[in-house]
Structure formats: C-alpha cells, structure tokens
Amino acid sequence: MPDNKEKYAKLQESIAKHKGERGAVMPVLQEAMNIFGYVPQDVQEMIADGLGTTLSEVYGVSTFYSQFSLEPKGEHVIGVCLGTACYVKGSQKVLDRISEELKIEVGRTTKDGKFTLNATRCLGACGLAPVMMIGDEVYGRLTPDEVPGILAKY
C-alpha cells in the first residue's frame, strides 16, 4: 500500500499530464479515485490549484457523477433499489430499516468503515422487488424484518 506521499505524487503526475487539456477535471478525478478510493477536500483543492480551475468546478464534477465519492467507501457497499417496481413494493421501508440498524444516513459510511449505504435506481432485478445488493450479492423480495439477519452475515 503506497503511503500518502506516494499517493499525492501520483496525483501530481496525473495533474501535470492533463494540465491544459479541455475537460481535464474528469480524468484527474478518476485517477484520484483510483489512488485514494475517494476524493476528500484536500485532493479537490490540489486538483483545482494544479489545473488552474476553481474548487467549485472540481466539487461540482465530483458531486454530479455517482462514480466519485467524497468519503471513503465501506468494506461492504449496500445498494437499495428505489426504482419504481422496488419502491412500490416497499424498498423505502427496507432502506429506512438498514439506515436505522447501521445508524447512518444514505450516502454515508459506518464509523467502523464496514458498511456504506446507497440508494440506487434500477438494479435490473425488478421481478425480485424490493431488491438490495451488498457487494455482488443480490437480496430480493425483502421485508424490513429480514434486514438484521442479512447484515449479521457481514
């Protein structure tokens, strides 16, 4: 695992490589995600300074696209589908129960770094509504009462 100096040096290389290119913020943010796993404020500031753009532009891009995260992701990323079929069948109640059990809001990571909770759109398993994924595992036809048992497996 590279130390922080190495990580920041790699980011500087990426900034130097893309400086002056049109739309450089996007590839540099992607590289920052690869290096750090998320894009904290100091990294955003470094990108803005290095590319000669504003922090608000970097922040705007990093919050607009779901591929970027402003905080570290948990060991297990939970995605609860709020697409139409899942929502109609009660996925909001499942999401609320997970939030309650883990004591975190949607988009946040537990203090121990174990779980990140996300609300997603269609996961492509509408016939199993309501659906959630934990990593690559799909859980369908969920009820809020099943949540504690599922989380206990992790």
N, C-alpha and C positions, 0 to 999 in steps of 0.2 A: 504494500500500500504506500503510494508516494506521500511524503509529508506535505504540509501546506505550502512551503516554499516552492517545491517542485510543481504543485498544482497551479500556483499563481504564475510561475514561469511558463507553464504550458499555455495558460490563458493569455499571457502577454504575447506569446508566439502567434496564437490564433488572431489576436487583435492586430498585430503587425501584418500578418498575411492578408487580412481582409480590409485594412485601413484604406480609405479612398474608394472602395467598391460601393456601387449603388446597392442598397439593401443589406449592408454588412451586418446589421444588428442581428438578424435572424441566424445566419451561420455561426456567429460568435456565441450567441446564446445557446445554440445547440451544442457547441463544443464545451461551453461552461457546464451544461447539464451532464455531459459525458465525464467531465473532470470531477465535478463536485457532487453530482447527484441531485442538485437543486441550485437555485440562483439567489443567494442571500443579497442583502442590500449592498454590502461592500463589493461584491462581484459586479453588481449592476453599475455601481459608481465607477469601477475600474473600466468597464466596457464603455460607458458613456465618455469618460475622460479620454480613453485610448482611441476611440473612433471619432472624437470631436463632435459628439452629439449631446443631447440633453438626457438627464436621468429620467425625465418624464417619458421620453420616447422609448428608452430601454424598458422601463417599468410597464409602459403601455403594451409593448410587444410581449413581454414576459407574462402579463396577466391575461392577455387576449387569447393566447393559444394554450390549450389544455396540456400540451406536451411539456410545458415548463412549470416547475413548482418553486414556490418562494420559501418553502421549508423542507427539511429532509423528509423523505418518504419512509414509512414504517417498514418493518421486516415483512409484514403481510398487508397488501393493499386490498381493501374491501371496496367493491363497486356494487351499489344497489341500483337497479334499473328503475328509472322513473318515467320510462316511455309509456305510451298510452295503455297498452294491454296490462302492463305490470301495475301501473298507477291505479287503474280501475279495479284491479284485484287486490289492492291493499299494500302495495310496496312502500308507501309513505309510512305506514304503521310499522313495517319491518325496519325501515331506516331509522325511525324515531327510537325503536327499541334498542337497536345497535348503538346509537348515539348515547342513550341512557346507560346501557351496560358498560360502555367504554369510557363514559364521562368525557366525551369530546363532541365538538360540532362537526358538521360536514365540512370536508376540506382540511381537516386537522389531523394531527398525529398524536397518539397517546404519549404521555410523559416518558414511559419506558421505551419508546421507539418501536413497539411491537406492531401496532396497527395504524394505518391511515384509512380514513373513511371518506369515500367519494360517492356522490350521487351521479349516475351516468344516464345516458339516453339508451336507446335500444341495444341490448346485448345479443340480439338475434336468436333468442330462445323464447319467443312470445307464447308458444304452446305450453311452456312451463311456468307461466306467470303466477305470482311475482317471483322474480329471479334476482340472485346476487352472485357475485364471483368473489372468491378470496384467492388471489393469485390466479392460477389456471383452473381451479375447482369451481364448478357451477353447482349452485344450490337452487332448486326450483320448487314451485308450489309451496312457498314458505308461509309460515304464520309467525307472528311476533314471539310466540311462546317457544319456538324452536331455536331462536337466536342464542340463548345462553349455552345450550348444548353444543351448537356448532362452534361458537367462539372458544369453548373449553378445549376443543381438539387442537387449537393452536397455542 
